[in-house]
Amino acid sequence: MTAQGGDVVASEFLYELWDANWDDGPLGNYQIRRHEITRKTAKRIYFTLARGRTGFVDRPRIEAEGEIFYRPTARRLYLTPPEIPGRPKQPSLPELRKAMADAHPGRGGTDAGFIAARTRYERARAAAAQTEVTS
């Protein structure tokens, strides 16, 4: 999205949890689709759908509840990206670091517990570093 004067403005989106195999194959191949918000008024949020069509939702309701059912195309839209069902939430690096410290033998943990916690932390840290490099 570009503002007047050519300045680039970050786009805002509504999000949809979409099952890519809903009609031909096993369920659960979820993806998150983004629909760019094109305009906001006091009562409505306008956004783009597939093939350039425009839709709108009730702004006070979606802002109060965080989600809304968009009836014309039978989809649920969210203000923030929804959690993908069936995938466990990955602990953050600080949570893993704390678990590693709590499992340390000097704090009442065991050697095996500490080694397992450290392995989980190092794998998550390497994955986060790899994500930063590819971004």
C-alpha positions as CSV (number, residue, x, y, z in Angstrom):
1,M,0.0,0.0,0.0
2,T,1.4,3.4,-0.9
3,A,0.5,6.7,0.8
4,Q,0.4,10.1,-1.0
5,G,3.8,11.4,-1.8
6,G,5.1,7.9,-2.7
7,D,5.8,6.8,1.0
8,V,5.4,3.1,1.5
9,V,3.0,2.2,4.3
10,A,2.8,-1.3,5.9
11,S,-0.3,-3.2,4.7
12,E,-2.8,-4.4,7.1
13,F,-4.6,-7.7,6.6
14,L,-7.6,-9.8,7.7
15,Y,-6.6,-13.5,8.0
16,E,-8.4,-16.7,7.1
17,L,-7.7,-20.2,8.2
18,W,-8.1,-22.3,5.0
19,D,-7.9,-26.0,4.5
20,A,-6.1,-26.6,1.2
21,N,-7.6,-30.1,0.8
22,W,-11.2,-29.5,1.9
23,D,-12.6,-31.1,-1.2
24,D,-10.0,-33.6,-2.4
25,G,-8.0,-35.4,0.1
26,P,-7.5,-35.6,3.9
27,L,-8.5,-32.7,5.9
28,G,-6.0,-30.7,8.0
29,N,-3.7,-29.2,5.3
30,Y,-4.2,-25.8,6.8
31,Q,-2.9,-22.5,5.4
32,I,-3.4,-19.0,6.5
33,R,-4.6,-16.7,3.7
34,R,-4.2,-12.9,4.0
35,H,-6.8,-10.4,2.6
36,E,-5.4,-6.9,2.3
37,I,-7.4,-4.2,4.1
38,T,-8.0,-1.4,1.6
39,R,-10.1,1.0,3.7
40,K,-11.5,1.5,7.2
41,T,-14.5,3.5,8.2
42,A,-16.1,3.8,11.6
43,K,-18.6,1.0,10.8
44,R,-16.8,-1.2,8.2
45,I,-13.4,-2.7,7.2
46,Y,-13.1,-3.1,3.4
47,F,-10.7,-5.8,2.1
48,T,-9.8,-7.6,-1.1
49,L,-10.8,-11.2,-1.9
50,A,-9.6,-13.5,-4.7
51,R,-9.7,-12.2,-8.2
52,G,-9.8,-8.5,-7.1
53,R,-13.2,-8.6,-5.6
54,T,-13.9,-6.4,-2.5
55,G,-15.7,-7.3,0.6
56,F,-16.4,-5.7,4.0
57,V,-17.0,-6.7,7.6
58,D,-18.5,-5.0,10.6
59,R,-15.6,-3.1,12.2
60,P,-16.9,-2.7,15.8
61,R,-17.8,-6.4,15.9
62,I,-14.5,-7.8,14.5
63,E,-12.5,-5.4,16.7
64,A,-14.5,-6.5,19.8
65,E,-14.4,-10.3,19.1
66,G,-11.2,-10.6,17.1
67,E,-13.0,-12.7,14.4
68,I,-16.1,-12.6,12.3
69,F,-18.0,-15.0,10.0
70,Y,-18.1,-13.5,6.5
71,R,-21.4,-14.8,5.2
72,P,-21.2,-14.1,1.4
73,T,-18.3,-16.6,1.0
74,A,-18.8,-18.6,4.2
75,R,-15.4,-18.0,5.7
76,R,-14.2,-16.9,9.2
77,L,-11.9,-13.9,9.2
78,Y,-9.5,-12.9,12.0
79,L,-7.7,-9.6,12.9
80,T,-4.5,-11.6,13.8
81,P,-3.2,-14.8,12.2
82,P,-5.0,-17.7,13.8
83,E,-3.3,-20.8,15.3
84,I,-3.2,-23.7,12.9
85,P,-5.1,-26.6,14.5
86,G,-3.2,-29.8,15.3
87,R,0.2,-28.1,15.4
88,P,1.4,-27.7,19.0
89,K,2.6,-24.2,19.9
90,Q,6.3,-24.1,19.8
91,P,7.9,-22.7,23.0
92,S,9.8,-19.4,22.7
93,L,13.6,-19.2,23.1
94,P,13.3,-17.5,26.6
95,E,10.9,-20.3,27.7
96,L,13.3,-23.0,26.5
97,R,16.2,-21.2,28.2
98,K,14.3,-21.1,31.5
99,A,13.4,-24.8,31.2
100,M,17.1,-25.5,30.6
101,A,18.1,-23.6,33.7
102,D,15.4,-25.3,35.8
103,A,16.7,-28.7,34.6
104,H,20.3,-28.0,35.6
105,P,21.7,-30.5,38.1
106,G,22.9,-27.5,40.3
107,R,19.2,-26.5,40.6
108,G,17.8,-29.9,41.5
109,G,17.5,-31.3,38.0
110,T,19.1,-34.4,36.5
111,D,21.9,-34.8,34.0
112,A,19.6,-36.4,31.4
113,G,16.9,-33.8,31.9
114,F,19.4,-31.0,31.5
115,I,20.9,-32.5,28.3
116,A,17.5,-33.0,26.8
117,A,16.5,-29.4,27.7
118,R,19.7,-28.0,26.2
119,T,19.3,-30.0,23.0
120,R,15.7,-28.6,22.6
121,Y,17.0,-25.1,23.2
122,E,20.0,-25.4,20.8
123,R,17.7,-26.8,18.0
124,A,15.2,-24.0,18.4
125,R,18.0,-21.4,18.4
126,A,19.6,-22.9,15.3
127,A,16.1,-22.9,13.6
128,A,15.5,-19.3,14.6
129,A,19.0,-18.3,13.2
130,Q,18.3,-20.1,10.0
131,T,14.9,-18.3,9.6
132,E,16.6,-14.9,10.1
133,V,19.2,-15.7,7.4
134,T,16.6,-16.7,4.8
135,S,14.3,-13.8,5.6
